[in-house]
């Protein structure tokens, strides 16, 4: 359970860091691309050494690391577009409700335990994600002409979580978690370089502020992935891990928003917090 708590903590810190990006006027795209190389180096340090090229090439999980790295950078852009075109609440709900995909995969592929209490808890978790994410008294509104964006975000986020579970279970050996995580981020950084080249052609260059922001973001970003893999590696079912991880992140992020940024909650948010606590208890116990 300690790995799951650490995963929730580091995932929540990412949202806080993004909020500070807004406060300090950081170029978010540049910082995120730089964060990938920082996360990669952090993984090598956690691994204890820089791996030999042969060790990486011969690894059973190499293809999945390349796939996930590409998906990381792609889904970041989809998340940004969804936030801009459909609104932040739509992006948050689409991303977090994707927990249903790895949960269903856990039931189907790994024959994980299932019961009415767990099913009810998962349904409550989905409800709580919506209730705590909406920041307006109005109903959640979709731009129907751009409905494809939240759909891609929903599916892509679910595919990332499901793939992490599959690779952890079938390809990543004990002790290889840091190296696997590092290579995922290395792939994302290599692809991010192409974006930086395009940015340079548009006269948008890297700054010291972006470099510092990338370092601050990269370390907790690495550990958010590392801790979730460790959680799965220690035998917890994915149908338990992902609902608690997603709901716990929403809860802790909301708490940090209140404490650090004096954010105001509407009645829906308070109801969502109560529902979230009930969902976590039902799923965990």
Phi, psi and omega in degrees: 000333181296324179294323180293318178297318178294324178296316178298318181297311182291323177297320179294323179299329180299318180295322178295318180297318177299323178296319178291333173303318179295319181296316184264010176058045178279142174286100190301315182300314180297317181297320182292319178296316179293330181296332182293320179289326176296317178297321178297312179297320177301321178295319178296320179296316179295327178289333178105347181191163172279123186290155174289150180301320180298324180296321180287314182298325183275355183292137180296334187265005187303312181302318182290326176296318178295317180297313181293321178300316177296322181291324178304308185289324179294314183290332175299315180294322177295320179298318180296315180296319179297318179298319183285319187269325184250343181111153183296321182296319178297317179297317181296315181294315181298319181291315185282327179289351176296350179303338181295332182290307177294331178295312179296323177297323178297319178293319188277313187275325189245006177051045179290158184298145180218140179202170184295324180294317179294318179299315179297321178297319179295318177296320176295323179298316178299317179296319183293326178298316178295311186295323181277340182275329183288127182249010179236152179286344178281166176292155178295123186250132176256143168277101189300332179288343180240028182298337181299329183295306178296332177294314178298319180298317179300309183292314183297317179297320178293323179295320178300310181297318181294319179295319177302317179295316182296314182294318179301320186281330190244340188231327184274117179281155176305131182096346180267358183304314180298318182293317179299313179299317181300320182288329174300313181289326178298318178298315179299321181292317180301316178291326179295332178301323178298322178293320179297323177297316177297318179301320180296323178294339178264014178065028176249100188257161177294149178233165176300323180299318179294323179296313179298318179297322178295323178294314181298322181281324190295322184293307177293332178295317176301312185289335177297323176282316181301315183292325179291324177294318178297322178299312180294324183292336182270014168097359178288139181290143180295332178288349173260316186298308189289317176300316181293320180298312183292313181292319178298322178295316178299317180296310184293323178296319178298318179297315179295325177297321178291315185287319187267326187240007178055037179291146180261137177257146175262166182309322179302320182295318179295319176298318180299323179295316178297315179297321180297316179298316178298319180296315180299316180298317181293319182287320186285325188246000000 
